[in-house]
Amino acid sequence: MLKALIYGAGGGGESVFNEIRELNEPYEVLAFVDIRTGGTTKKGLPVVFPRDIQNYEYDIIFIATQDNTVPETLHREYGVPMEKINSKRFFYSSSGKARVRALEHFRELCDIYGIDGAVAEVGVYQGDFAKHINRLFPERKLYLYDTFEGFAQKDLQQESEGSEVATYTHYANTSMELVLSKMIYPQNVVMRGGGIS
Ligand SMILES: C[S@@+](CC[C@H](N)C(=O)[O-])C[C@H]1O[C@@H](n2cnc3c(N)ncnc32)[C@H](O)[C@@H]1O
């Protein structure tokens, strides 16, 4: 049995944990790692800070967060060997299978229960999930809300408070053009740029 840590104790970490359990994968999860909720517990396991990783003997760390700077930070600042970091099973670009599956299921429910109307995503980043919404709802208007230039300064400050990871991703590397270029039915898309506060 390989010993595993899961980086990210939010919904992502939980789905990775559940998947390992449900599929009887040969991993013993020792702990979750989270910069915000270190010191707590989840699923009966400790949630620790990145600095605590060194106290564990582990074979693999599953990344379960959207912050794509994490592997590099774990390696550089916390000495985690790159070959122990598995960032493939979870989404960076939010194209993660579990979310897409859930969306497909939602589409089916809309058909079964006759739920109509436009669809929307609030917080779009580079459009990697929006493209699935667009694909699965080809007949519907898709509203996309985002600054399309990253977090506002005040939100960024709030988000990174208490963070041990200095280089918090703030989603600035995107644009409306980039998002639109990923859509199968761009004619359905209405973009609303700007901060929502
Ligand atoms: C985690 S990303 C969204 C990822 C996207 N849903 C996906 O699955 O690919 C969060 C997005 O929310 C946007 N955002 C955060 N705070 C916002 C605000 N106050 N107003 C508008 N957009 C905001 C950011 O610019 C960022 O693109």
The ligand as a Gaussian input file, in Angstrom:
#p B3LYP/6-31G(d) Opt

LIG

0 1
 C      -11.209000      29.788000      -9.523000
 S      -11.352000      30.914000     -10.845000
 C      -12.700000      30.299000     -11.771000
 C      -12.432000      29.025000     -12.450000
 C      -13.509000      28.610000     -13.403000
 N      -14.837000      28.547000     -12.797000
 C      -13.173000      27.254000     -13.973000
 O      -13.758000      26.257000     -13.495000
 O      -12.301000      27.161000     -14.871000
 C      -12.065000      32.299000     -10.033000
 C      -12.396000      33.455000     -10.972000
 O      -13.245000      34.360000     -10.262000
 C      -12.932000      35.664000     -10.652000
 N      -13.337000      36.578000      -9.589000
 C      -12.961000      36.517000      -8.289000
 N      -13.527000      37.524000      -7.594000
 C      -14.299000      38.206000      -8.467000
 C      -15.146000      39.356000      -8.354000
 N      -15.309000      39.992000      -7.198000
 N      -15.781000      39.783000      -9.456000
 C      -15.613000      39.152000     -10.645000
 N      -14.845000      38.061000     -10.812000
 C      -14.184000      37.608000      -9.746000
 C      -11.425000      35.648000     -10.870000
 O      -11.011000      36.665000     -11.756000
 C      -11.198000      34.239000     -11.424000
 O      -11.118000      34.252000     -12.818000

